[in-house]
Amino acid sequence: MHATQYSYETPVSHSLNEVRLTPRALASQQVRRNEIHVQPEPVFMYSRKDYYGNDVNSFELLEKHDQLQITSESIVHVDPRTTPLPDISWKEAQAELGKQADEACIEASEFIYSSPHVSVTPQIDDYAQQTFVPERSLLEAIQDLTHRIHSDFRYRPQSTSIGTPLTDVMKHRRGVCQDFAHVMIGAVRSKRLAARYVSGYVRPGPKVQGAQASHAWVSVFFPGSGWMDFDPTNDLMVSDSHIALAWGRDYADVTPVKGISLGSGSQTVAVEVYVQLLETT
């Protein structure tokens, strides 16, 4: 369950919103149920797929309201990932993407470049150099990068916002899952390799960071094998403990809830996320 509540200082006369709160249907992830409820009742609710294939629900409210509540409830079955571990060096992967060896490489190549929240800075490039050493396999390099970010950066909720520049995150070495995902994506892209941002949830567990909140991790493209997911916040390869909502170049492409409203005064936002393991019979 993902619940978002906006409270407005003065009533809002009109708002238009879109949400990406429907888990993706994947080979390893089956969506059994998803319901999105909005209060007050919108005049319309329109569903579509965005450029990256994410489910987007748009809705409009025309009556005055001082609160907006958006709740998404889902039941999702997730299988352990069974993709064979790839055996390709990062240099070979770089070359395959560079020459756009096949259709999959062509599609992945758009995730090589800088994006609104991820620019390849000198700090990012220097950080990546320690991982991407000659003759190293791509899998070993990505696992090392995942571990280094987990070790080098401190998980500190509310220490950053989505507007915090990546240079500040690199300088202070603290942040939350979206920051760590952006750092990792920048480091991978600095080597002309493809990486995308994944939003979703992670199941609570011992020492799990980012649970019971929106979570983020990184998907890296392995030529010949496809995309594989890594969670730098928790230093692991993604398996059946994660639920994917949406993916894109960075956070800007997958914002769970965003919109515009007409009114004056300030607003506050409260978000609650609950992930629970259901017993099956």
MIKEMAR-348624 format. One line per 4 residues: number of its first residue (from 1); for each residue x, y, z of N, C-alpha, C. Coordinates in pm, 1 decimal. Atoms other than C-alpha are relative to their C-alpha. Example, Ala and Ser with C-alpha at 12.3 -4.5 7.8 and 13.67 -1.06 7.14 Angstrom:
<recs>
1> 89.0:-119.0:0.0:1230.0:-450.0:780.0:90.0:120.0:0.0  -82.0:-119.0:-6.0:1367.0:-106.0:714.0:-77.0:109.0:73.0
</recs>
This chain:
<recs>
1> 84.4:-119.2:0.0:0.0:0.0:0.0:88.4:125.0:0.0  -72.5:-126.4:11.6:125.9:344.4:-99.9:-102.6:111.7:11.1  97.4:-106.5:-23.5:-67.6:641.4:41.7:69.5:135.2:3.7  -53.0:-136.4:5.0:1.7:1007.6:-34.8:-111.8:96.8:34.9
5> 100.6:-99.6:-36.1:-185.1:1295.2:128.8:58.8:140.3:-8.3  -32.5:-142.0:7.6:-158.8:1661.1:33.2:-97.7:77.6:87.3  83.3:-90.4:-80.6:-287.0:1917.4:283.9:36.1:142.4:-38.4  -21.8:-134.9:51.8:-333.2:2273.9:155.1:-38.6:104.2:104.7
9> 26.0:-107.3:-96.2:-317.9:2591.1:364.3:-132.5:68.6:-30.6  128.6:-54.6:44.2:-605.8:2735.2:162.2:-54.4:-92.3:-108.8  57.1:94.5:96.5:-849.7:2543.0:-61.3:55.1:19.1:-141.7  -43.5:3.2:139.2:-731.0:2447.2:-408.1:-124.7:-9.8:-87.1
13> 119.2:-1.6:84.0:-981.1:2519.1:-684.6:5.4:-101.4:-114.0  -14.0:85.4:118.7:-839.8:2292.5:-955.9:136.5:-67.5:6.7  -130.5:67.6:5.3:-566.8:2028.2:-982.0:-1.2:-107.5:-106.7  -20.4:102.4:102.7:-430.6:1798.3:-1250.7:123.6:-79.5:41.0
17> -106.6:82.5:-55.7:-214.2:1504.2:-1145.8:23.4:-124.8:-84.6  -26.7:131.1:58.0:-45.5:1191.4:-1273.1:83.4:-81.4:97.9  -69.3:88.1:-93.3:81.2:891.1:-1078.9:55.1:-121.7:-73.4  -58.9:126.4:45.8:309.1:596.8:-1150.4:8.0:-90.7:122.1
21> 15.0:79.7:-120.9:190.4:362.6:-877.3:-48.5:-141.7:-28.8  39.1:135.8:38.1:110.7:43.5:-1069.8:125.1:-82.4:-25.0  -117.8:83.6:24.7:374.7:-230.7:-1045.5:4.8:-49.9:-144.6  -15.9:46.9:137.0:516.5:-340.2:-1379.7:-25.2:-150.1:-8.6
25> 16.5:142.2:29.2:417.2:-673.8:-1529.8:126.9:-49.6:-67.4  -127.2:51.1:49.7:741.7:-867.1:-1581.8:-1.3:-152.0:3.4  -8.0:145.9:-1.5:846.5:-1225.7:-1640.1:11.8:-52.8:142.5  -20.0:43.6:-138.3:947.8:-1248.3:-1274.7:-93.9:69.6:98.4
29> 88.7:-78.1:-87.6:673.7:-1020.3:-1139.0:-140.1:5.6:-60.5  137.7:2.7:48.1:302.6:-1083.7:-1183.1:-87.9:85.7:91.4  87.4:-89.1:-76.0:53.6:-816.2:-1075.9:-137.4:-65.9:10.9  127.9:67.6:-21.7:-246.1:-995.2:-924.8:-113.9:101.2:16.1
33> 104.2:-101.5:-19.7:-432.7:-679.0:-828.0:66.2:135.6:19.8  -43.0:-137.3:-26.6:-385.5:-302.2:-837.6:-120.7:91.7:-5.4  110.5:-94.8:-6.4:-637.9:-41.1:-730.8:53.3:135.0:47.2  -39.1:-135.9:-38.0:-584.4:335.2:-716.5:-125.7:77.8:35.9
37> 114.8:-75.7:-49.2:-827.2:544.5:-511.2:41.8:144.6:24.5  -26.9:-143.1:-15.5:-845.3:924.5:-512.0:-117.8:65.1:70.2  100.3:-80.6:-69.0:-1034.0:1150.8:-273.4:48.7:143.4:8.9  136.3:8.6:53.0:-1206.4:1384.3:-356.7:-4.9:-75.2:-133.8
41> 20.0:74.4:123.1:-1349.9:1196.9:-653.3:40.0:85.6:-120.6  -39.3:-78.2:118.4:-1181.4:1313.4:-977.7:-109.2:-3.0:-106.5  97.8:-3.2:108.2:-1384.5:1412.3:-1281.7:34.5:-102.6:-107.4  -37.8:107.9:90.4:-1185.4:1160.4:-1486.7:127.0:-66.4:52.4
45> -123.2:73.9:-26.5:-915.2:895.2:-1447.5:39.5:-67.6:-130.9  -43.9:47.9:130.6:-718.9:819.5:-1763.2:128.8:-80.1:15.6  -116.7:86.9:-10.5:-468.0:533.8:-1796.4:72.0:-8.9:-133.8  -80.3:11.2:121.6:-182.7:510.0:-2046.5:135.7:-60.4:34.7
49> -139.3:39.7:-13.9:167.8:376.1:-2100.1:88.6:117.2:-42.0  -90.9:-106.1:41.3:452.2:625.4:-2106.6:106.5:-55.6:-94.4  -103.7:37.2:98.0:757.9:616.0:-2334.6:75.0:-125.9:41.1  -76.8:114.0:-48.6:928.7:356.1:-2113.5:-87.1:-120.6:34.0
53> 88.5:111.4:-26.5:623.5:131.6:-2083.6:-54.9:-4.3:140.5  54.2:-6.2:-135.0:534.3:240.7:-1730.6:-148.6:34.5:-4.5  141.6:-34.1:-10.5:166.8:255.1:-1631.1:-16.0:135.4:67.3  24.1:-134.4:-51.1:52.8:614.6:-1576.8:-150.5:22.5:11.4
57> 139.7:-37.8:-19.0:-281.5:723.7:-1432.3:-7.5:150.9:20.8  19.2:-144.8:-9.1:-385.7:1087.0:-1485.5:-142.6:28.6:45.4  134.5:-36.9:-45.7:-678.9:1254.8:-1311.7:-7.0:148.7:29.3  23.6:-143.0:-18.5:-833.0:1598.3:-1265.6:-110.0:21.3:102.5
61> 101.0:-39.4:-97.7:-1024.3:1759.2:-977.9:-41.1:143.9:-28.4  51.9:-133.5:30.7:-1249.3:2060.3:-1044.6:-71.4:64.0:119.2  64.6:-57.3:-118.1:-1409.8:2105.6:-701.4:104.8:46.9:100.5  -93.4:-51.1:-100.1:-1249.0:2302.0:-420.4:30.3:-109.4:102.7
65> -37.8:98.7:-100.2:-1054.0:2086.0:-177.0:121.8:50.1:76.9  -115.3:-37.5:-81.4:-811.8:2138.2:110.0:89.1:-120.6:31.2  -82.3:120.4:-11.1:-683.5:1779.4:103.9:-15.2:-84.1:-126.2  3.8:94.3:111.7:-596.7:1529.4:-167.3:64.7:-128.9:47.8
69> -50.5:129.4:-44.2:-554.9:1161.9:-86.7:6.7:-95.6:-118.8  -22.1:95.0:108.8:-410.6:910.2:-331.8:53.0:-129.2:61.4  -39.8:127.9:-58.7:-389.6:545.0:-231.5:5.8:-107.0:-108.1  -16.0:112.1:92.0:-257.4:254.2:-436.7:20.1:-127.3:81.5
73> -12.4:128.5:-67.7:-305.8:-103.2:-317.1:23.5:-108.7:-105.0  -36.4:101.7:98.0:-145.2:-396.4:-497.6:30.0:-132.9:67.5  -47.0:133.4:-36.8:-93.8:-769.3:-466.9:87.7:-46.9:-115.0  -98.0:32.5:103.3:216.6:-881.1:-653.3:71.7:-129.3:36.6
77> -78.9:121.8:-17.8:379.2:-1221.2:-696.3:135.4:20.4:-66.7  -135.2:-21.1:51.4:757.0:-1199.2:-737.2:78.5:-130.3:11.7  -84.0:119.5:1.0:977.1:-1491.7:-837.9:146.3:38.8:17.3  -144.5:-25.8:-4.9:1347.4:-1515.5:-757.5:55.5:12.7:-141.1
81> -60.1:-17.3:131.6:1559.8:-1395.8:-1049.1:83.6:-122.9:-35.1  -71.2:121.7:41.7:1697.2:-1690.5:-1246.1:88.3:23.7:-121.8  -83.3:-30.1:116.6:1893.2:-1510.7:-1519.0:142.9:-48.5:22.7  -139.5:44.2:-15.4:2232.4:-1680.7:-1574.1:93.8:119.9:11.5
85> -93.4:-110.1:-17.8:2521.4:-1463.7:-1460.5:82.1:18.1:-127.1  -70.7:-24.1:126.8:2681.3:-1302.3:-1767.9:150.8:-4.3:16.8  -146.0:4.8:1.1:3045.9:-1344.9:-1859.5:49.0:88.7:-113.3  -45.7:-97.8:97.9:3153.0:-1030.5:-2042.2:75.7:108.1:75.2
89> -75.6:-106.7:-65.2:3416.1:-771.2:-1956.2:-70.9:132.6:-22.7  66.1:-129.3:18.1:3307.7:-412.1:-1911.1:47.9:67.7:-127.5  -51.5:-56.3:124.8:3530.7:-314.9:-2203.8:-72.2:-59.9:-120.1  74.6:64.0:107.6:3357.0:-569.9:-2426.8:-142.4:53.1:-6.6
93> 135.7:-54.9:-4.3:3018.0:-443.3:-2312.7:-2.1:141.2:-57.1  -11.4:-136.5:52.1:3126.3:-87.3:-2386.5:8.8:-0.3:-151.9  -16.5:8.6:145.2:3232.6:-188.4:-2737.1:-128.7:-44.4:-68.7  125.2:47.5:58.1:2908.7:-378.6:-2805.9:-104.4:111.2:-5.5
97> 94.7:-112.0:-1.9:2700.7:-77.0:-2702.7:42.7:108.1:-98.4  -49.7:-103.8:89.5:2924.3:157.9:-2899.6:-29.4:-27.4:-145.9  26.4:34.1:140.2:2878.4:-27.7:-3225.7:-144.4:-42.0:-22.7  142.3:35.8:5.9:2510.3:-99.3:-3145.0:-16.3:-134.6:-69.8
101> -15.1:131.9:59.7:2566.5:-467.3:-3209.0:-130.1:-68.3:-37.3  129.0:60.9:31.4:2200.8:-569.9:-3203.8:-111.2:92.7:46.9  114.2:-85.7:-34.3:1851.1:-434.5:-3142.7:-3.4:33.1:147.8  0.9:-24.7:-143.9:1881.9:-473.8:-2766.6:101.9:107.3:37.5
105> -101.8:-102.5:-26.4:2202.1:-267.1:-2765.8:-45.4:136.6:-48.6  51.6:-126.9:51.7:2037.2:-0.6:-2979.9:-99.4:61.0:99.1  98.9:-49.9:-95.6:1747.0:26.8:-2733.7:65.6:44.3:130.6  -65.9:-32.9:-126.6:1980.5:30.3:-2433.0:87.0:124.0:-10.2
109> -98.6:-106.9:16.1:2212.4:294.0:-2579.8:-52.3:136.6:43.9  50.5:-130.4:-44.1:1977.6:580.8:-2487.1:24.0:22.4:149.5  -26.6:-12.3:-142.7:2064.2:509.5:-2122.1:148.8:18.7:29.3  -142.6:-27.7:-16.5:2432.6:591.6:-2177.7:23.1:147.4:35.1
113> -23.7:-144.5:-3.4:2386.3:968.6:-2177.6:-49.0:65.4:129.5  44.9:-78.3:-115.8:2342.1:1233.9:-1909.5:-149.0:26.3:-9.6  143.7:-25.9:-7.9:1986.5:1304.5:-1795.5:-23.0:109.8:102.9  24.2:-117.0:-86.3:1814.4:1577.1:-1587.0:65.2:-5.6:137.7
117> -56.2:10.3:-135.5:1935.4:1445.1:-1248.6:135.5:-69.5:3.9  -127.2:73.7:2.1:2247.4:1257.5:-1360.7:89.9:56.5:-108.8  -103.1:-49.2:90.7:2535.6:1444.3:-1518.7:132.3:-64.3:39.8  -129.4:60.9:-28.4:2875.4:1281.0:-1550.1:99.6:111.3:30.7
121> -90.7:-104.3:-46.6:3091.4:1517.3:-1345.3:140.3:-58.3:19.7  -134.6:52.0:-29.2:3468.2:1492.4:-1282.0:3.9:-84.8:126.5  2.3:78.6:-124.4:3390.1:1367.7:-928.3:-54.6:-140.1:-24.9  58.7:129.9:32.0:3170.1:1090.7:-1064.9:98.4:-84.2:-80.5
125> -95.2:72.6:84.4:3427.7:996.2:-1327.1:116.6:-53.1:83.2  -109.1:44.4:-87.2:3705.6:980.5:-1066.4:-44.3:-115.4:88.3  50.5:105.9:-86.5:3488.1:766.2:-840.6:-11.2:-131.2:-78.2  17.0:120.0:82.5:3418.1:524.1:-1126.2:133.3:-64.2:-34.9
129> -129.4:52.5:42.8:3786.9:487.1:-1215.9:50.1:-110.3:92.3  -48.8:98.9:-96.1:3853.9:286.3:-899.6:-64.5:-137.2:-22.1  72.3:125.2:22.9:3600.5:23.0:-1007.1:28.0:-57.9:-137.7  -11.8:48.3:137.9:3637.2:1.7:-1383.3:146.4:-7.5:-40.5
133> -141.4:22.8:29.8:3990.5:-134.1:-1405.5:9.4:-97.5:-117.0  -13.0:87.2:118.2:4124.3:-317.1:-1714.4:-21.0:-147.5:33.1  19.1:145.1:-5.0:4026.5:-681.2:-1773.6:-105.8:-45.2:100.6  100.6:40.1:-98.6:3752.8:-674.5:-1510.2:-131.1:-33.3:-70.8
137> 130.3:30.9:57.0:3422.4:-841.1:-1589.5:-99.5:108.5:36.6  101.9:-100.5:-29.3:3120.0:-614.6:-1606.2:-74.0:-35.0:128.4  71.2:40.0:-121.3:2944.5:-817.0:-1336.4:82.5:30.8:124.2  -86.2:-28.0:-114.7:3241.5:-791.0:-1100.0:9.3:149.9:25.7
141> -8.6:-145.3:-15.5:3269.5:-418.1:-1166.4:-127.4:56.9:62.0  126.0:-53.3:-52.5:2900.0:-352.6:-1098.5:-20.8:-43.7:144.2  10.7:44.5:-138.6:2904.8:-563.2:-782.5:93.5:79.7:90.2  -94.8:-80.5:-77.8:3212.5:-373.1:-664.3:-53.3:141.9:19.3
145> 55.5:-134.8:-9.7:3048.5:-38.0:-741.6:-116.6:3.3:98.1  112.0:9.9:-93.8:2733.5:-144.7:-555.4:50.8:-1.7:143.2  -55.8:12.6:-135.1:2942.6:-238.7:-251.3:67.1:129.6:45.1  -70.1:-123.1:-37.5:3152.0:77.5:-258.2:-97.3:111.2:36.9
149> 97.8:-104.0:-32.2:2851.3:308.7:-265.8:-64.5:-28.6:135.1  58.3:38.0:-129.1:2695.5:115.8:22.4:95.8:32.6:114.8  -98.9:-22.4:-105.3:3019.8:150.4:220.8:38.9:146.4:15.0  -53.9:-135.8:-1.1:3119.9:505.2:124.4:-103.0:107.7:33.0
153> 104.6:-100.5:-19.9:2783.0:682.5:156.7:-87.9:-40.0:118.3  82.0:25.5:-118.9:2574.2:715.9:470.7:-147.4:22.5:-32.1  144.3:-10.6:21.9:2200.5:653.6:452.6:-58.5:92.3:106.0  52.0:-101.8:-91.0:2041.3:965.0:607.7:-131.3:55.7:-55.5
157> 128.6:-54.3:45.5:1666.6:1021.2:547.4:-10.7:148.1:31.1  24.6:-144.5:-9.7:1573.6:1387.2:494.1:128.1:83.4:-3.4  -124.0:-78.0:10.8:1938.6:1486.9:447.9:14.6:63.9:-137.2  -1.5:-55.9:134.6:1874.6:1559.9:79.3:-143.0:10.7:-51.2
161> 127.4:-5.3:71.5:1587.8:1645.2:-154.3:28.7:-32.6:-145.9  -21.4:31.9:140.3:1531.2:1567.6:-519.3:74.4:114.3:-69.9  -71.5:-112.9:58.8:1675.5:1914.3:-589.5:146.5:7.0:38.7  -140.1:-1.7:-41.8:2008.6:1834.2:-421.0:89.6:-43.3:-116.3
165> -87.2:37.1:113.1:2281.3:1837.8:-690.5:82.7:-123.7:31.6  -81.1:120.0:-17.5:2475.6:1519.1:-744.1:138.9:35.1:52.6  -130.7:-42.9:-51.5:2793.8:1716.4:-673.2:-2.2:11.2:151.9  11.8:-8.9:-146.1:2667.8:1781.7:-317.8:-3.9:-138.0:64.0
169> 4.5:137.2:-51.7:2589.4:1413.7:-267.0:140.4:-59.5:1.0  -136.6:51.1:6.5:2942.4:1326.6:-378.9:88.8:65.7:105.5  -83.3:-72.4:-96.5:3091.0:1590.9:-150.0:-26.8:-45.2:142.6  35.6:28.6:-139.7:2899.7:1507.1:168.9:-14.1:-148.9:28.6
173> 7.5:145.5:-12.6:2866.6:1131.3:104.6:-114.1:-44.9:92.2  118.9:43.1:-73.0:2517.7:1101.7:247.5:-122.2:26.8:-86.1  122.0:-18.6:76.0:2163.6:1078.6:119.1:-93.0:-117.1:20.3  97.4:109.2:-5.6:1887.4:830.6:46.3:11.3:-81.0:-128.8
177> -13.0:95.5:110.6:1821.6:557.4:-209.2:4.5:67.0:-136.3  -1.2:-64.4:131.2:1748.2:795.1:-497.9:136.0:63.3:-28.0  -132.7:-58.3:17.9:2082.4:969.0:-440.6:101.6:-107.3:-36.6  -96.1:106.5:26.0:2275.0:641.6:-431.9:-21.0:-59.6:-139.4
181> 29.2:48.3:135.5:2097.8:524.2:-747.3:56.4:96.1:-104.0  -52.2:-98.6:94.9:2189.8:848.5:-924.0:152.8:-4.3:-6.6  -146.4:11.0:-1.1:2554.6:816.7:-814.2:44.3:-120.7:-82.7  -37.8:122.8:70.6:2571.9:459.9:-944.2:-24.8:12.7:-150.1
185> 30.4:-19.2:141.9:2402.0:548.5:-1273.3:104.8:90.3:-64.6  -101.2:-90.0:54.1:2644.7:836.0:-1325.1:134.2:-69.1:-20.0  -127.5:70.3:10.3:2945.8:613.3:-1257.7:-1.2:-98.9:-116.7  10.9:96.0:110.5:2823.8:347.1:-1501.6:1.5:73.3:-134.1
189> 5.8:-73.8:126.0:2742.2:601.9:-1771.2:131.8:68.4:-33.3  -129.1:-63.8:27.3:3084.9:763.4:-1731.2:89.5:-90.5:-84.1  -74.9:96.4:81.4:3218.8:445.7:-1897.5:-76.4:-38.9:-126.2  80.8:22.9:120.6:2966.0:465.3:-2181.4:-70.6:-135.1:5.4
193> 81.2:118.6:-22.7:2767.3:177.6:-2034.6:-141.1:45.6:34.0  140.9:-38.1:-14.6:2388.4:173.0:-2003.7:-52.5:-34.5:138.8  60.5:20.3:-132.0:2213.0:216.9:-1667.8:-127.8:81.3:8.6  126.1:-71.1:-17.2:1856.8:311.0:-1581.1:-44.1:-4.2:146.6
197> 51.3:-18.8:-136.2:1675.0:417.7:-1264.4:-129.5:-78.9:14.8  120.1:78.6:-25.8:1413.3:184.8:-1115.1:-61.9:46.6:131.5  71.4:-34.2:-122.5:1150.6:296.0:-863.3:-85.4:-118.0:42.7  82.7:109.7:-49.2:958.7:57.1:-642.0:4.1:-9.7:149.8
201> 2.7:25.9:-143.6:955.6:-101.7:-299.4:91.8:-117.3:31.6  -78.7:112.8:-46.6:1171.0:-336.4:-96.0:-65.1:-53.9:127.4  63.3:63.7:-114.6:1039.4:-586.2:156.6:83.8:22.1:125.3  -75.6:-20.4:-124.2:1136.1:-512.7:520.2:75.7:-126.1:41.0
205> -79.6:110.7:-50.0:1401.7:-728.6:678.4:113.6:53.8:84.0  -113.4:-44.9:-81.9:1702.7:-719.4:909.6:99.3:80.9:-81.4  -99.2:-89.4:60.1:1932.7:-432.5:816.1:-38.4:50.6:-138.7  43.9:-51.6:129.4:1723.9:-345.2:508.7:-27.9:149.5:12.6
209> 22.5:-144.3:0.4:1736.4:28.5:435.5:-92.2:35.7:-116.2  91.3:-43.3:104.7:1460.1:201.8:240.7:-131.1:-74.8:-2.1  127.1:72.0:-5.6:1179.6:-35.4:342.1:-108.2:90.3:56.6  116.5:-77.6:-42.8:828.6:97.7:413.5:10.1:145.1:-46.1
213> -9.4:-130.3:66.8:900.1:389.7:180.1:22.3:-27.8:-148.0  -38.3:16.4:140.4:943.8:448.0:-190.9:148.8:-31.1:-6.6  -139.2:42.1:8.4:1268.3:280.7:-290.7:48.9:18.7:-143.6  -58.5:-15.6:133.0:1507.3:310.0:-585.1:125.7:-83.7:-9.7
217> -122.0:74.6:25.6:1779.8:98.7:-739.3:38.2:17.8:-146.4  -59.2:-22.5:131.7:1972.7:59.9:-1065.6:-6.1:-128.0:-82.3  -2.3:110.7:94.9:1935.9:-163.9:-1369.5:111.0:27.5:-101.2  -115.2:-13.5:89.9:2250.1:-220.2:-1578.9:-16.4:-97.8:-116.0
221> 15.7:83.6:119.1:2250.8:-355.4:-1934.1:126.5:-80.5:-27.1  -107.9:92.0:33.9:2466.1:-660.7:-2010.8:-25.0:-51.7:-142.1  20.9:48.2:136.7:2497.2:-716.2:-2389.2:0.8:-152.5:-5.5  12.6:144.0:11.6:2387.4:-1067.6:-2475.5:-81.4:-64.3:110.1
225> 75.1:55.5:-113.5:2208.7:-1114.9:-2142.4:-120.9:84.3:38.4  111.1:-87.4:-36.4:1983.6:-812.7:-2089.5:28.5:80.4:125.2  -10.2:-89.3:-114.8:1916.7:-596.9:-1786.5:7.2:-80.0:130.0  -10.0:58.4:-133.2:2021.0:-690.5:-1432.6:-3.1:112.7:102.4
229> 26.1:-105.0:-97.8:1924.7:-497.5:-1117.8:87.8:-13.4:123.8  -88.7:-6.2:-116.0:2144.8:-387.9:-827.2:-47.6:111.1:93.6  48.1:-93.5:-102.2:2054.6:-209.6:-502.2:118.7:50.5:81.6  -116.2:-49.7:-74.8:2345.2:8.0:-378.5:-33.7:39.8:143.4
233> 39.0:-35.2:-137.0:2147.2:118.0:-71.2:17.3:-118.6:93.7  -7.8:120.4:-83.0:2147.1:-241.6:52.8:109.5:-96.9:-43.0  -114.9:78.4:41.6:2454.8:-376.8:-129.3:-39.0:-141.3:-43.6  41.3:132.4:46.2:2283.4:-659.4:-315.8:-52.0:4.5:-143.3
237> 68.1:16.8:127.3:2160.4:-789.8:-647.5:-148.0:-19.0:29.8  143.8:2.8:-24.4:1785.3:-749.2:-672.7:-55.4:-138.3:-32.0  64.4:128.1:23.1:1579.7:-1065.4:-638.1:-147.8:12.6:33.1  144.0:-1.1:-26.2:1234.2:-1145.6:-500.6:-39.7:88.5:116.7
241> 33.5:-91.4:-109.2:1254.4:-890.2:-218.5:-41.1:138.5:-50.4  28.8:-130.7:57.5:1198.2:-597.1:-457.2:-120.7:-6.8:-93.9  115.2:-14.6:88.7:884.3:-481.9:-640.3:24.0:122.7:-87.3  -27.9:-109.8:92.8:943.4:-268.6:-950.6:-128.8:70.6:-41.2
245> 112.3:-81.7:46.8:702.3:16.1:-1026.8:24.6:53.9:-140.4  -25.6:-71.2:126.2:864.9:209.2:-1309.8:149.6:15.8:-19.7  -140.4:-31.6:25.9:1195.9:279.0:-1481.1:11.9:107.7:-105.3  -27.8:-108.6:93.1:1351.9:561.7:-1677.0:144.6:42.0:13.5
249> -139.1:-46.6:-4.3:1668.0:767.9:-1714.0:43.2:34.9:141.8  -26.6:-34.0:-139.3:1647.1:899.5:-1355.7:-134.1:27.7:67.0  122.9:-20.6:-77.4:1394.9:1005.4:-1090.8:-104.7:81.0:-75.9  94.4:-87.7:70.1:1239.6:1269.0:-1318.7:-96.2:-78.1:-88.9
253> 85.3:79.2:89.5:1101.8:995.9:-1548.0:-98.8:-88.8:74.5  80.5:100.1:-71.4:940.4:787.5:-1271.9:-63.1:54.5:127.4  56.5:-59.1:-121.5:811.9:1033.0:-1009.7:-132.9:-66.0:34.1  123.5:72.2:-32.9:540.7:837.9:-820.9:-126.1:86.1:-8.3
257> 115.8:-89.8:0.4:306.5:1136.7:-777.0:47.3:140.5:-34.1  -31.8:-139.2:30.6:322.1:1478.0:-941.6:-120.6:64.4:-65.1  112.0:-70.1:60.4:84.4:1747.1:-1060.7:10.2:149.5:21.0  8.7:-144.8:-18.2:-17.7:2110.5:-1064.8:-134.7:32.4:63.6
261> 124.2:-40.3:-66.2:-280.2:2291.2:-857.2:-12.5:151.5:-3.9  27.4:-143.0:-0.2:-444.8:2633.4:-861.6:-50.1:39.3:138.2  37.7:-45.9:-132.8:-459.5:2808.6:-528.1:113.8:79.7:59.2  -103.7:-76.3:-67.6:-262.6:3017.1:-283.2:33.1:-68.6:131.6
265> -39.4:60.1:-126.1:-77.7:2924.5:31.6:91.5:-119.2:-20.5  -94.9:111.1:3.9:158.4:2642.6:116.9:-71.7:-134.2:6.8  55.2:134.0:-9.0:109.6:2267.6:120.3:97.3:-89.6:74.7  -82.8:102.1:-61.8:237.9:1971.5:317.0:-34.9:-134.8:-62.8
269> 19.2:132.0:60.8:281.8:1616.1:190.3:40.5:-107.0:100.4  -30.6:114.4:-86.1:267.8:1295.5:392.9:-12.1:-127.2:-84.9  -1.5:123.9:78.7:358.2:958.0:238.0:20.2:-117.9:94.1  -14.8:123.3:-76.4:311.7:614.1:389.5:4.9:-118.2:-97.1
273> -13.2:119.6:83.2:423.3:285.2:231.9:8.1:-121.5:91.6  -3.1:125.3:-75.7:355.8:-63.6:367.2:16.7:-115.7:-98.2  -22.9:119.7:80.0:497.2:-380.7:211.6:-7.6:-119.2:94.6  22.6:116.0:-88.3:379.6:-708.4:362.9:5.2:-128.3:-80.4
277> -7.0:130.3:63.8:460.5:-1067.9:273.8:-128.1:-76.5:31.3  124.0:75.5:-17.4:139.2:-1264.1:217.5:28.2:-148.4:-4.7  -13.6:145.2:0.8:118.0:-1631.3:299.7:-84.6:-57.9:-112.5  72.2:64.8:108.3:16.7:-1848.2:4.2:-32.6:-143.9:39.3
281> 41.0:137.1:-30.9:-166.5:-2177.9:20.7:-8.0:-82.6:-127.6
</recs>
